[in-house]
Amino acid sequence: MRLTLHLSLIVLLLSLASGGFTEANAGGMSAKDYYRNRRAQNRANAAKRFGITAGERAAVTRGLKWLASKQAADGSWPAHKAGSDRCGVTGLAVLALLASGSDEAAGSYRGNVVKALAWISGRQTAGGRIGKKGDFPYGEGDYWSHAVSGLALAEAAGMQKGSKFKVAASRAFDYSLRTYQLKYSGWSTKPGGKSNTTASAWFVMQAAAAKATGVKVPGMAFHGTMMHLMQVKGKDGMCSDARRGKATKLASAAAAFAKVQMGAIGKSAAGDKTMRYLVGNLPQVSGDGGEFDWSYVLFGSSACFHADPSLWKKWHPAMAKALLGMQVGKGRGAGSWPALGKEGKYGGSVCTTAMAVLCLQAYCRYVPKHSRANGYPAASRRRGPGVDARGDSTLR
């Protein structure tokens, strides 16, 4: 174990010395540019460039409309059953609305966003945790609810200058850092727990969004995650949630997404074994239509889009076909997605619909890391990744 740790440290230091990876929001990018493709005109241009069909955009519109109609008067979204996780499900629904370009100042769903963010911040404790006693159906301190809600606050704060939710977003991230981030490793699923790949992917997203708002994010939040990911990757590219754990599709997609977010997969993306595993296991609905791995598709969609255009061209058609084929077309649930899989059991159709919409909006959620054509200049070769326009390291 000690030898493995020492080797991981050596690989990590070599990677840092050579500019081998940088965290999300690389090169000192502002929040304005980080979320630029969410603006209506930019979103339309991105859709055209990245092969998004009119049918996909229409499906997103119907999904958003359905989500907005299910919001409760207090601003939250009801979970699948009594005792389920309203904080996490509400955070997920807000993320879907934010990705469509609505924020606390403008957009078709501005009112829904503001009410939801106010409800989320109202569930924040004095210590920064989102979720009060009784809000955690899977045990006090379960990570997902806090991570997703904190991500929603951070993205909202980044999209709107002078956001009234910036303080709440910063406090939520500070709590994440104190409670779930492990020294020289990734992030845990509960206080005092062990490093976990899927949890790390969600917290890397929160850390990147917090950084975009100007929150100081220590480099170990990303470097430690890279150390964890090196230890859970098998020779075939598949990854496990824990060291020496069983490799799974979800952990592999989460690992790929986290690496792409941190800039750890560069020009070699198409040849990376984990990325090759993803495009070799494209999204599909089970034969009886009863199961669908929403989280795998969510992480995989963003990972393939941001890693390399060739990977996106393989993943995108299968993802779109599966999702469009499942969307409810008629009746009270028109516009929603069915509550299939573990996510459906956990958060009902609100959870699965929000995830479906986020998958279909992978092209506009964050700046595409592989594209110069959309007006996002890549870091110059002279500076290299991990160094901002002033020549300062972004890995702090």
KOLZAKOL-362734 format. One record per residue: residue number from 0; residue in three letters; x, y, z of N, C-alpha, C in turn. Coordinates in steps of 0.05 Angstrom, whole numbers, always signed. Layout:
 num residuo     nx     ny     nz    cax    cay    caz     cx     cy     cz
 NUM     ala      X      Y      Z      X      Y      Z      X      Y      Z
...
REM end
This chain:
 num residuo     nx     ny     nz    cax    cay    caz     cx     cy     cz
   0     met    +17    -24     +0     +0     +0     +0    +17    +25     +0
   1     arg    +39    +24    +17    +57    +47    +19    +71    +52     -8
   2     leu    +79    +30    -21    +93    +32    -47    +74    +44    -67
   3     thr    +48    +35    -67    +29    +45    -86    +25    +75    -82
   4     leu    +23    +84    -57    +20   +112    -51    +44   +128    -61
   5     his    +68   +117    -56    +92   +132    -65    +93   +134    -95
   6     leu    +86   +113   -109    +85   +114   -138    +65   +134   -148
   7     ser    +41   +134   -135    +21   +153   -143    +30   +182   -139
   8     leu    +45   +187   -117    +55   +214   -112    +75   +221   -134
   9     ile    +92   +202   -142   +113   +208   -162    +99   +214   -189
  10     val    +79   +198   -196    +65   +203   -221    +51   +230   -220
  11     leu    +39   +236   -197    +25   +262   -194    +44   +285   -197
  12     leu    +67   +283   -184    +86   +305   -185    +97   +309   -213
  13     leu   +102   +287   -227   +111   +289   -255    +90   +302   -272
  14     ser    +65   +295   -267    +43   +306   -282    +41   +336   -278
  15     leu    +44   +344   -253    +43   +373   -246    +66   +388   -259
  16     ala    +90   +376   -257   +114   +389   -267   +112   +394   -297
  17     ser    +99   +376   -311    +97   +378   -340    +72   +392   -349
  18     gly    +56   +402   -330    +31   +414   -338    +11   +394   -347
  19     gly    +13   +369   -336     -3   +346   -345    -32   +349   -341
  20     phe    -41   +363   -321    -70   +368   -319    -75   +393   -303
  21     thr    -99   +403   -306   -107   +426   -292   -136   +423   -285
  22     glu   -146   +436   -264   -173   +432   -256   -192   +446   -275
  23     ala   -218   +439   -271   -239   +452   -288   -237   +482   -285
  24     asn   -248   +496   -305   -245   +525   -307   -216   +532   -311
  25     ala   -203   +517   -328   -174   +519   -332   -167   +547   -344
  26     gly   -142   +555   -337   -132   +579   -348   -144   +604   -337
  27     gly   -156   +603   -313   -167   +627   -301   -192   +637   -315
  28     met   -207   +620   -328   -231   +627   -342   -252   +639   -323
  29     ser   -265   +660   -332   -285   +673   -315   -311   +658   -316
  30     ala   -328   +662   -296   -354   +649   -295   -370   +657   -320
  31     lys   -367   +681   -329   -382   +691   -352   -376   +673   -376
  32     asp   -350   +666   -380   -343   +649   -403   -349   +620   -397
  33     tyr   -346   +611   -372   -351   +584   -365   -379   +575   -372
  34     tyr   -399   +593   -368   -427   +586   -374   -437   +599   -400
  35     arg   -419   +608   -416   -426   +624   -439   -446   +611   -458
  36     asn   -444   +585   -462   -461   +571   -481   -490   +567   -471
  37     arg   -495   +577   -447   -523   +575   -437   -540   +598   -448
  38     arg   -527   +619   -457   -542   +642   -469   -555   +633   -495
  39     ala   -578   +644   -500   -595   +634   -522   -581   +632   -548
  40     gln   -568   +654   -557   -556   +654   -583   -532   +634   -584
  41     asn   -516   +635   -563   -493   +617   -562   -502   +588   -561
  42     arg   -524   +583   -547   -535   +556   -545   -544   +546   -572
  43     ala   -557   +564   -587   -566   +556   -615   -542   +551   -633
  44     asn   -521   +567   -630   -497   +563   -647   -483   +536   -639
  45     ala   -482   +531   -613   -469   +506   -604   -485   +482   -613
  46     ala   -511   +484   -612   -528   +462   -621   -523   +455   -650
  47     lys   -520   +475   -666   -515   +471   -694   -487   +458   -698
  48     arg   -467   +468   -684   -440   +458   -688   -437   +430   -678
  49     phe   -450   +423   -656   -446   +397   -644   -467   +376   -651
  50     gly   -483   +382   -672   -501   +362   -682   -526   +357   -666
  51     ile   -535   +376   -651   -559   +373   -634   -583   +377   -652
  52     thr   -601   +358   -652   -624   +359   -670   -647   +376   -659
  53     ala   -665   +384   -676   -689   +398   -667   -706   +381   -648
  54     gly   -706   +355   -653   -720   +337   -636   -709   +337   -607
  55     glu   -683   +338   -605   -670   +339   -579   -677   +365   -564
  56     arg   -676   +387   -578   -681   +412   -565   -711   +414   -557
  57     ala   -728   +403   -574   -757   +402   -567   -762   +385   -542
  58     ala   -747   +363   -540   -750   +345   -517   -742   +359   -492
  59     val   -720   +375   -493   -711   +390   -470   -732   +411   -462
  60     thr   -743   +424   -482   -764   +445   -476   -788   +432   -462
  61     arg   -797   +409   -471   -819   +395   -458   -811   +386   -430
  62     gly   -787   +376   -427   -778   +367   -401   -777   +390   -381
  63     leu   -766   +413   -389   -765   +436   -371   -793   +445   -363
  64     lys   -810   +446   -382   -838   +454   -377   -851   +436   -356
  65     trp   -846   +410   -359   -858   +391   -340   -846   +395   -312
  66     leu   -819   +398   -311   -806   +403   -285   -817   +427   -271
  67     ala   -820   +449   -286   -830   +474   -274   -858   +470   -263
  68     ser   -874   +454   -277   -902   +450   -268   -904   +434   -243
  69     lys   -882   +419   -236   -883   +402   -212   -870   +415   -187
  70     gln   -861   +439   -190   -849   +453   -167   -870   +459   -146
  71     ala   -863   +454   -121   -882   +460    -99   -882   +490    -93
  72     ala   -903   +498    -78   -906   +526    -72   -882   +538    -56
  73     asp   -869   +521    -40   -847   +530    -24   -821   +532    -39
  74     gly   -821   +524    -65   -797   +525    -82   -783   +499    -86
  75     ser   -790   +479    -70   -777   +453    -73   -791   +436    -93
  76     trp   -779   +413   -100   -792   +393   -116   -797   +368    -99
  77     pro   -821   +357   -101   -826   +333    -85   -811   +309    -94
  78     ala   -800   +294    -76   -786   +269    -83   -807   +247    -87
  79     his   -797   +223    -93   -814   +201   -101   -834   +193    -79
  80     lys   -825   +193    -55   -842   +184    -33   -834   +198     -7
  81     ala   -851   +196    +13   -846   +209    +38   -819   +200    +49
  82     gly   -803   +219    +59   -777   +212    +70   -755   +212    +50
  83     ser   -761   +216    +25   -740   +217     +5   -726   +244     +5
  84     asp   -706   +246    -12   -688   +269    -11   -697   +293    -27
  85     arg   -711   +311    -14   -721   +335    -29   -698   +354    -36
  86     cys   -678   +355    -18   -656   +374    -24   -641   +366    -49
  87     gly   -633   +341    -52   -619   +332    -75   -635   +334   -100
  88     val   -661   +325    -99   -678   +326   -122   -683   +355   -131
  89     thr   -687   +372   -112   -691   +401   -118   -666   +412   -131
  90     gly   -643   +406   -120   -618   +415   -132   -614   +406   -161
  91     leu   -622   +381   -166   -619   +370   -193   -638   +384   -212
  92     ala   -663   +390   -203   -682   +404   -220   -672   +432   -227
  93     val   -660   +445   -207   -649   +472   -211   -626   +472   -231
  94     leu   -609   +452   -229   -587   +449   -248   -597   +448   -277
  95     ala   -619   +433   -281   -631   +431   -308   -641   +458   -318
  96     leu   -654   +473   -300   -664   +499   -308   -641   +519   -313
  97     leu   -621   +518   -296   -598   +536   -300   -584   +530   -327
  98     ala   -582   +505   -334   -568   +498   -359   -583   +508   -383
  99     ser   -609   +513   -380   -625   +524   -402   -622   +554   -406
 100     gly   -606   +567   -388   -601   +595   -390   -617   +612   -370
 101     ser   -634   +600   -354   -649   +616   -334   -632   +619   -309
 102     asp   -632   +642   -298   -618   +647   -272   -636   +665   -255
 103     glu   -624   +676   -234   -640   +693   -216   -647   +720   -227
 104     ala   -637   +727   -251   -642   +753   -262   -658   +752   -288
 105     ala   -657   +730   -302   -671   +729   -328   -676   +700   -336
 106     gly   -691   +697   -358   -697   +670   -368   -726   +662   -364
 107     ser   -734   +643   -380   -762   +633   -379   -770   +622   -351
 108     tyr   -750   +612   -337   -756   +599   -311   -742   +614   -288
 109     arg   -739   +640   -292   -726   +656   -271   -741   +652   -244
 110     gly   -767   +655   -244   -783   +653   -219   -779   +626   -205
 111     asn   -779   +604   -221   -774   +578   -210   -747   +575   -197
 112     val   -727   +586   -211   -699   +585   -201   -696   +599   -175
 113     val   -707   +624   -174   -704   +640   -149   -718   +626   -126
 114     lys   -742   +616   -130   -756   +603   -108   -741   +578    -98
 115     ala   -731   +563   -117   -716   +538   -110   -691   +544    -95
 116     leu   -676   +564   -105   -650   +571    -91   -656   +582    -63
 117     ala   -677   +597    -60   -684   +607    -34   -691   +584    -15
 118     trp   -705   +564    -26   -712   +541     -9   -687   +525     -1
 119     ile   -669   +521    -21   -644   +507    -15   -627   +521     +6
 120     ser   -624   +547     +3   -608   +562    +22   -621   +563    +49
 121     gly   -648   +560    +49   -662   +559    +75   -658   +533    +89
 122     arg   -649   +512    +75   -643   +487    +88   -614   +485    +96
 123     gln   -599   +507    +94   -571   +506   +101   -567   +511   +131
 124     thr   -550   +495   +143   -545   +498   +172   -524   +520   +176
 125     ala   -520   +526   +201   -500   +547   +208   -472   +538   +200
 126     gly   -467   +512   +199   -441   +503   +191   -437   +501   +161
 127     gly   -458   +506   +145   -456   +506   +116   -468   +482   +102
 128     arg   -475   +461   +118   -487   +438   +105   -515   +444    +95
 129     ile   -521   +433    +71   -548   +436    +61   -564   +411    +68
 130     gly   -584   +414    +83   -599   +392    +93   -599   +392   +124
 131     lys   -623   +394   +135   -625   +394   +164   -632   +366   +174
 132     lys   -635   +363   +199   -640   +336   +211   -666   +325   +198
 133     gly   -663   +300   +189   -686   +287   +176   -687   +290   +146
 134     asp   -668   +306   +134   -668   +310   +105   -651   +289    +90
 135     phe   -640   +270   +105   -622   +251    +92   -634   +223    +94
 136     pro   -648   +214    +74   -661   +188    +74   -642   +164    +75
 137     tyr   -617   +169    +66   -597   +147    +66   -576   +150    +88
 138     gly   -584   +163   +109   -566   +166   +132   -557   +195   +135
 139     glu   -555   +203   +159   -546   +231   +165   -519   +236   +154
 140     gly   -517   +257   +137   -492   +265   +126   -486   +253    +99
 141     asp   -505   +238    +87   -501   +227    +60   -494   +250    +41
 142     tyr   -473   +244    +24   -461   +266     +9   -478   +277    -14
 143     trp   -494   +260    -28   -505   +268    -53   -523   +293    -51
 144     ser   -540   +293    -31   -559   +315    -28   -544   +342    -25
 145     his   -524   +342     -8   -508   +367     -4   -492   +374    -29
 146     ala   -479   +355    -41   -463   +361    -65   -479   +372    -87
 147     val   -502   +360    -93   -519   +370   -115   -531   +397   -109
 148     ser   -541   +401    -85   -552   +427    -78   -531   +449    -77
 149     gly   -507   +441    -67   -485   +461    -66   -476   +468    -94
 150     leu   -476   +449   -112   -470   +454   -141   -490   +473   -153
 151     ala   -515   +469   -147   -536   +487   -158   -532   +516   -148
 152     leu   -525   +519   -123   -520   +546   -112   -496   +558   -126
 153     ala   -475   +542   -129   -450   +553   -141   -454   +561   -170
 154     glu   -468   +544   -185   -473   +551   -214   -490   +576   -216
 155     ala   -510   +579   -199   -527   +603   -199   -511   +627   -192
 156     ala   -494   +625   -173   -477   +648   -165   -458   +655   -187
 157     gly   -448   +636   -202   -430   +641   -224   -444   +654   -248
 158     met   -469   +647   -252   -483   +657   -275   -493   +686   -272
 159     gln   -496   +695   -247   -506   +721   -242   -487   +738   -225
 160     lys   -476   +759   -237   -458   +776   -221   -474   +789   -198
 161     gly   -462   +788   -175   -475   +800   -151   -497   +782   -140
 162     ser   -496   +756   -146   -517   +738   -137   -520   +738   -107
 163     lys   -545   +738    -98   -550   +738    -69   -545   +711    -57
 164     phe   -539   +691    -74   -534   +664    -64   -505   +657    -64
 165     lys   -487   +676    -69   -459   +671    -70   -448   +662    -43
 166     val   -457   +676    -22   -447   +669     +5   -456   +641    +13
 167     ala   -481   +634     +7   -490   +607    +13   -475   +586     -3
 168     ala   -468   +592    -28   -452   +574    -45   -424   +570    -34
 169     ser   -412   +592    -24   -385   +590    -13   -385   +574    +13
 170     arg   -405   +578    +29   -407   +563    +55   -412   +534    +50
 171     ala   -428   +528    +29   -433   +500    +22   -408   +486    +13
 172     phe   -392   +500     -3   -367   +487    -12   -347   +484    +11
 173     asp   -345   +504    +28   -327   +502    +51   -334   +477    +68
 174     tyr   -361   +472    +71   -370   +449    +86   -361   +423    +72
 175     ser   -364   +423    +46   -356   +399    +30   -326   +394    +34
 176     leu   -310   +415    +33   -281   +412    +35   -274   +402    +63
 177     arg   -286   +412    +84   -280   +404   +111   -289   +376   +117
 178     thr   -311   +368   +106   -325   +344   +114   -319   +320    +96
 179     tyr   -317   +324    +70   -315   +301    +52   -289   +298    +37
 180     gln   -272   +319    +36   -247   +317    +22   -226   +305    +39
 181     leu   -213   +284    +29   -193   +269    +45   -165   +277    +37
 182     lys   -148   +279    +56   -120   +288    +52   -106   +269    +33
 183     tyr    -94   +279    +12    -80   +264     -8    -97   +242    -22
 184     ser   -123   +248    -24   -141   +229    -36   -165   +244    -47
 185     gly   -186   +229    -53   -210   +240    -65   -230   +249    -44
 186     trp   -256   +244    -49   -277   +254    -32   -293   +229    -23
 187     ser   -304   +231     +1   -319   +209    +13   -349   +213    +10
 188     thr   -364   +191    +16   -393   +192    +14   -406   +201    +40
 189     lys   -390   +201    +62   -400   +209    +88   -377   +218   +105
 190     pro   -383   +234   +126   -361   +243   +143   -346   +220   +155
 191     gly   -319   +221   +152   -303   +199   +163   -301   +175   +145
 192     gly   -313   +176   +121   -314   +153   +103   -288   +152    +86
 193     lys   -288   +132    +68   -265   +128    +50   -270   +142    +23
 194     ser   -248   +146     +9   -250   +159    -17   -267   +143    -36
 195     asn   -284   +157    -51   -303   +144    -69   -303   +158    -96
 196     thr   -303   +143   -118   -301   +155   -144   -325   +171   -152
 197     thr   -349   +160   -148   -374   +174   -156   -377   +200   -140
 198     ala   -372   +198   -114   -374   +222    -97   -354   +243   -106
 199     ser   -330   +234   -113   -309   +252   -122   -317   +267   -147
 200     ala   -331   +254   -165   -340   +267   -190   -360   +289   -184
 201     trp   -379   +284   -166   -398   +305   -159   -384   +329   -145
 202     phe   -365   +323   -127   -352   +344   -113   -332   +360   -130
 203     val   -320   +347   -150   -303   +361   -169   -320   +381   -185
 204     met   -345   +374   -192   -363   +392   -205   -368   +416   -187
 205     gln   -374   +411   -161   -380   +433   -142   -355   +451   -139
 206     ala   -332   +438   -137   -307   +454   -133   -302   +471   -158
 207     ala   -306   +461   -182   -301   +476   -206   -321   +500   -208
 208     ala   -346   +495   -201   -366   +516   -201   -360   +537   -180
 209     ala   -351   +529   -157   -344   +548   -136   -320   +565   -144
 210     lys   -300   +552   -157   -277   +566   -166   -284   +587   -187
 211     ala   -304   +581   -204   -312   +600   -224   -325   +625   -212
 212     thr   -336   +623   -188   -348   +646   -175   -327   +663   -160
 213     gly   -302   +653   -159   -281   +667   -145   -274   +656   -118
 214     val   -287   +634   -110   -280   +621    -84   -252   +608    -87
 215     lys   -236   +611    -66   -209   +600    -67   -211   +570    -62
 216     val   -203   +554    -82   -204   +525    -80   -176   +514    -79
 217     pro   -169   +500    -57   -141   +490    -55   -136   +469    -76
 218     gly   -111   +469    -86   -104   +450   -107   -109   +421   -100
 219     met   -106   +414    -74   -109   +386    -66   -138   +376    -71
 220     ala   -157   +394    -73   -184   +386    -79   -185   +371   -106
 221     phe   -166   +378   -124   -164   +365   -150   -142   +345   -151
 222     his   -119   +353   -140    -96   +335   -141   -101   +309   -125
 223     gly   -114   +311   -102   -121   +288    -87   -140   +269   -102
 224     thr   -159   +281   -116   -177   +265   -133   -162   +250   -154
 225     met   -142   +263   -166   -126   +249   -186   -111   +225   -175
 226     met   -101   +229   -150    -88   +206   -137   -107   +183   -133
 227     his   -131   +189   -124   -151   +169   -120   -157   +154   -147
 228     leu   -161   +170   -168   -168   +158   -194   -146   +140   -205
 229     met   -122   +147   -199   -100   +129   -208   -100   +103   -194
 230     gln   -111   +102   -170   -111    +78   -154   -135    +60   -159
 231     val   -156    +70   -172   -180    +54   -176   -183    +45   -206
 232     lys   -165    +52   -223   -167    +45   -251   -153    +19   -257
 233     gly   -168     +1   -270   -157    -25   -277   -143    -24   -304
 234     lys   -129    -46   -311   -114    -47   -336   -132    -45   -360
 235     asp   -158    -53   -357   -176    -51   -380   -190    -24   -382
 236     gly   -183     -6   -364   -195    +21   -365   -219    +25   -346
 237     met   -231     +2   -338   -254     +4   -320   -244    +13   -292
 238     cys   -261    +27   -278   -254    +38   -252   -274    +28   -230
 239     ser   -265    +28   -206   -281    +21   -183   -286    +46   -166
 240     asp   -305    +44   -148   -310    +67   -130   -289    +69   -109
 241     ala   -278    +46   -100   -258    +45    -80   -234    +29    -88
 242     arg   -211    +34    -77   -187    +19    -84   -192    -10    -77
 243     arg   -185    -27    -96   -189    -56    -94   -218    -64    -93
 244     gly   -235    -46   -102   -264    -51   -104   -271    -63   -131
 245     lys   -296    -70   -134   -305    -81   -159   -310    -59   -180
 246     ala   -299    -62   -204   -302    -42   -225   -331    -42   -234
 247     thr   -342    -18   -240   -370    -16   -249   -371     +5   -271
 248     lys   -393     +3   -286   -398    +23   -308   -400    +51   -296
 249     leu   -415    +54   -275   -419    +81   -263   -393    +93   -254
 250     ala   -377    +77   -239   -352    +88   -229   -333    +95   -252
 251     ser   -334    +79   -273   -317    +85   -297   -325   +111   -310
 252     ala   -351   +116   -313   -361   +141   -325   -355   +164   -307
 253     ala   -359   +161   -280   -353   +182   -261   -323   +190   -262
 254     ala   -306   +169   -263   -277   +174   -264   -270   +189   -290
 255     ala   -281   +181   -312   -275   +194   -338   -284   +223   -337
 256     phe   -308   +228   -326   -318   +255   -324   -300   +272   -306
 257     ala   -293   +262   -283   -276   +277   -265   -249   +284   -278
 258     lys   -237   +265   -292   -212   +271   -305   -214   +292   -326
 259     val   -236   +290   -342   -240   +310   -363   -245   +337   -350
 260     gln   -260   +339   -329   -265   +364   -316   -240   +377   -306
 261     met   -221   +360   -297   -196   +371   -286   -175   +374   -308
 262     gly   -182   +368   -332   -163   +371   -354   -142   +350   -355
 263     ala   -147   +327   -342   -127   +306   -341   -127   +288   -366
 264     ile   -147   +291   -383   -147   +277   -409   -144   +298   -430
 265     gly   -122   +299   -443   -117   +319   -464   -119   +308   -492
 266     lys    -98   +310   -507    -98   +302   -535   -101   +271   -538
 267     ser    -95   +257   -516    -97   +228   -517   -125   +217   -510
 268     ala   -145   +235   -509   -171   +227   -500   -183   +203   -515
 269     ala   -181   +204   -541   -193   +183   -558   -180   +156   -553
 270     gly   -155   +156   -543   -141   +131   -538   -141   +123   -509
 271     asp   -153   +139   -492   -154   +133   -463   -172   +108   -459
 272     lys   -163    +89   -444   -177    +63   -441   -205    +67   -428
 273     thr   -207    +85   -409   -233    +89   -397   -252   +102   -416
 274     met   -243   +121   -432   -260   +133   -452   -268   +113   -473
 275     arg   -250    +95   -480   -256    +74   -500   -277    +55   -489
 276     tyr   -275    +51   -463   -295    +33   -450   -323    +46   -452
 277     leu   -325    +72   -448   -351    +86   -450   -363    +83   -478
 278     val   -347    +89   -498   -359    +88   -525   -363    +59   -534
 279     gly   -352    +40   -519   -357    +12   -525   -382     +2   -510
 280     asn   -392    +19   -492   -416    +12   -476   -436    +35   -477
 281     leu   -447    +40   -501   -464    +63   -506   -491    +60   -491
 282     pro   -504    +83   -486   -529    +83   -472   -550    +66   -487
 283     gln   -565    +51   -472   -587    +36   -484   -607    +28   -462
 284     val   -632    +25   -470   -653    +17   -452   -654    -13   -451
 285     ser   -658    -24   -427   -659    -53   -425   -682    -64   -442
 286     gly   -680    -90   -449   -700   -102   -467   -728    -99   -459
 287     asp   -733   -100   -432   -761    -97   -423   -768    -69   -416
 288     gly   -749    -50   -421   -754    -22   -415   -756    -15   -386
 289     gly   -747    -34   -369   -751    -29   -340   -727    -17   -326
 290     glu   -704    -16   -339   -680     -5   -325   -666    +14   -344
 291     phe   -652    +33   -331   -636    +52   -346   -617    +65   -325
 292     asp   -591    +65   -332   -571    +76   -313   -567   +106   -319
 293     trp   -584   +122   -307   -584   +151   -311   -557   +164   -304
 294     ser   -546   +157   -281   -521   +169   -273   -498   +162   -292
 295     tyr   -497   +138   -301   -477   +130   -321   -479   +147   -346
 296     val   -503   +151   -356   -507   +167   -380   -501   +196   -375
 297     leu   -508   +206   -351   -502   +234   -345   -472   +240   -345
 298     phe   -457   +223   -331   -428   +227   -330   -415   +221   -357
 299     gly   -425   +200   -370   -413   +193   -396   -418   +214   -417
 300     ser   -441   +226   -417   -448   +246   -437   -429   +270   -435
 301     ser   -425   +280   -411   -407   +303   -407   -378   +295   -412
 302     ala   -370   +271   -404   -343   +262   -408   -336   +261   -438
 303     cys   -354   +248   -453   -348   +245   -482   -349   +271   -497
 304     phe   -368   +289   -489   -370   +315   -503   -345   +331   -498
 305     his   -336   +332   -474   -313   +350   -467   -286   +337   -474
 306     ala   -285   +311   -476   -259   +298   -481   -249   +301   -509
 307     asp   -267   +295   -528   -258   +294   -556   -282   +292   -575
 308     pro   -282   +308   -597   -305   +307   -615   -310   +279   -627
 309     ser   -290   +263   -631   -294   +237   -642   -309   +219   -623
 310     leu   -305   +223   -597   -319   +207   -577   -348   +216   -575
 311     trp   -352   +242   -577   -380   +252   -576   -396   +243   -600
 312     lys   -383   +241   -623   -398   +232   -647   -407   +203   -645
 313     lys   -393   +187   -629   -401   +159   -624   -422   +157   -602
 314     trp   -419   +173   -581   -436   +171   -558   -463   +185   -562
 315     his   -462   +209   -574   -485   +226   -576   -510   +213   -590
 316     pro   -507   +200   -613   -531   +189   -626   -545   +168   -609
 317     ala   -529   +151   -595   -540   +130   -579   -554   +142   -554
 318     met   -542   +162   -542   -554   +175   -519   -580   +188   -527
 319     ala   -580   +203   -549   -604   +217   -558   -626   +197   -565
 320     lys   -620   +176   -579   -640   +156   -586   -653   +144   -562
 321     ala   -637   +136   -542   -647   +124   -518   -666   +143   -503
 322     leu   -657   +168   -499   -672   +187   -483   -698   +196   -498
 323     leu   -696   +202   -523   -719   +211   -537   -740   +189   -539
 324     gly   -731   +164   -540   -749   +142   -542   -764   +137   -516
 325     met   -754   +147   -494   -766   +142   -468   -784   +165   -458
 326     gln   -782   +188   -470   -797   +211   -460   -827   +206   -463
 327     val   -842   +213   -442   -871   +209   -443   -883   +229   -462
 328     gly   -900   +220   -480   -911   +238   -501   -939   +248   -495
 329     lys   -955   +233   -480   -983   +241   -475   -990   +238   -446
 330     gly  -1013   +250   -440  -1024   +247   -413  -1012   +266   -393
 331     arg  -1017   +261   -367  -1008   +278   -345   -978   +281   -344
 332     gly   -964   +259   -352   -935   +260   -350   -921   +269   -376
 333     ala   -936   +280   -395   -924   +288   -420   -901   +307   -416
 334     gly   -878   +300   -427   -854   +316   -425   -834   +305   -404
 335     ser   -843   +287   -387   -826   +276   -367   -813   +250   -376
 336     trp   -795   +239   -360   -784   +213   -365   -792   +194   -342
 337     pro   -797   +169   -348   -807   +150   -328   -787   +146   -306
 338     ala   -797   +139   -283   -781   +135   -259   -768   +107   -259
 339     leu   -750   +102   -278   -736    +77   -280   -710    +76   -265
 340     gly   -700    +52   -259   -674    +50   -247   -673    +59   -218
 341     lys   -649    +58   -207   -646    +66   -179   -651    +95   -174
 342     glu   -645   +112   -194   -651   +140   -191   -681   +146   -191
 343     gly   -696   +130   -207   -725   +133   -206   -737   +124   -180
 344     lys   -726   +103   -169   -736    +94   -142   -728   +114   -121
 345     tyr   -706   +127   -125   -696   +147   -105   -711   +173   -106
 346     gly   -714   +184   -130   -725   +211   -133   -748   +214   -152
 347     gly   -758   +191   -162   -782   +192   -179   -776   +205   -206
 348     ser   -797   +213   -220   -795   +225   -247   -782   +252   -247
 349     val   -783   +266   -224   -769   +292   -223   -739   +287   -226
 350     cys   -729   +267   -212   -700   +261   -213   -692   +251   -241
 351     thr   -707   +232   -253   -700   +222   -279   -703   +242   -301
 352     thr   -724   +259   -299   -728   +280   -319   -706   +301   -318
 353     ala   -698   +309   -294   -677   +328   -292   -651   +317   -303
 354     met   -646   +291   -298   -621   +279   -308   -622   +277   -338
 355     ala   -645   +269   -349   -648   +267   -378   -643   +294   -392
 356     val   -654   +315   -380   -651   +342   -391   -621   +350   -390
 357     leu   -608   +344   -368   -580   +351   -365   -563   +336   -385
 358     cys   -569   +310   -390   -555   +295   -410   -557   +308   -438
 359     leu   -582   +316   -445   -587   +328   -471   -576   +356   -473
 360     gln   -568   +368   -450   -556   +395   -451   -526   +394   -446
 361     ala   -514   +370   -449   -485   +368   -444   -469   +387   -461
 362     tyr   -479   +393   -485   -465   +411   -504   -465   +440   -496
 363     cys   -482   +448   -477   -484   +476   -470   -480   +482   -441
 364     arg   -476   +462   -424   -474   +467   -395   -448   +482   -389
 365     tyr   -426   +472   -400   -400   +485   -395   -385   +489   -421
 366     val   -366   +507   -420   -350   +512   -444   -337   +486   -454
 367     pro   -340   +481   -480   -327   +456   -491   -297   +458   -490
 368     lys   -284   +439   -478   -255   +441   -474   -239   +435   -499
 369     his   -252   +423   -520   -237   +415   -544   -241   +434   -567
 370     ser   -257   +456   -563   -264   +472   -587   -253   +500   -586
 371     arg   -240   +508   -608   -232   +536   -612   -254   +551   -627
 372     ala   -270   +536   -642   -289   +548   -661   -311   +564   -647
 373     asn   -317   +558   -622   -338   +573   -608   -328   +598   -595
 374     gly   -303   +605   -600   -292   +630   -589   -280   +627   -562
 375     tyr   -272   +602   -554   -260   +598   -528   -230   +591   -533
 376     pro   -213   +611   -530   -185   +606   -536   -173   +586   -516
 377     ala   -158   +566   -527   -145   +547   -510   -120   +560   -499
 378     ala   -110   +548   -477    -85   +559   -465    -63   +557   -486
 379     ser    -46   +577   -488    -25   +576   -508     -5   +555   -501
 380     arg     +9   +545   -521    +29   +524   -515    +52   +536   -499
 381     arg    +57   +561   -502    +78   +574   -487    +72   +573   -457
 382     arg    +47   +579   -450    +39   +579   -422    +36   +550   -412
 383     gly    +22   +534   -428    +16   +507   -420     -8   +507   -402
 384     pro    -21   +483   -399    -44   +481   -381    -36   +486   -352
 385     gly    -54   +496   -337    -49   +501   -309    -36   +528   -303
 386     val    -33   +545   -324    -22   +572   -320    -41   +592   -333
 387     asp    -48   +613   -318    -68   +631   -328    -55   +653   -346
 388     ala    -71   +672   -355    -62   +692   -374    -39   +709   -363
 389     arg    -38   +711   -336    -17   +727   -324     +8   +711   -319
 390     gly     +7   +685   -325    +30   +668   -320    +30   +656   -293
 391     asp     +8   +659   -278     +6   +648   -251     -6   +620   -253
 392     ser     +3   +602   -235     -9   +575   -234    -38   +576   -225
 393     thr    -55   +560   -237    -82   +558   -228    -85   +534   -209
 394     leu    -63   +520   -204    -64   +496   -187    -55   +503   -159
 395     arg    -74   +514   -144    -67   +523   -117    -84   +507    -97
REM end
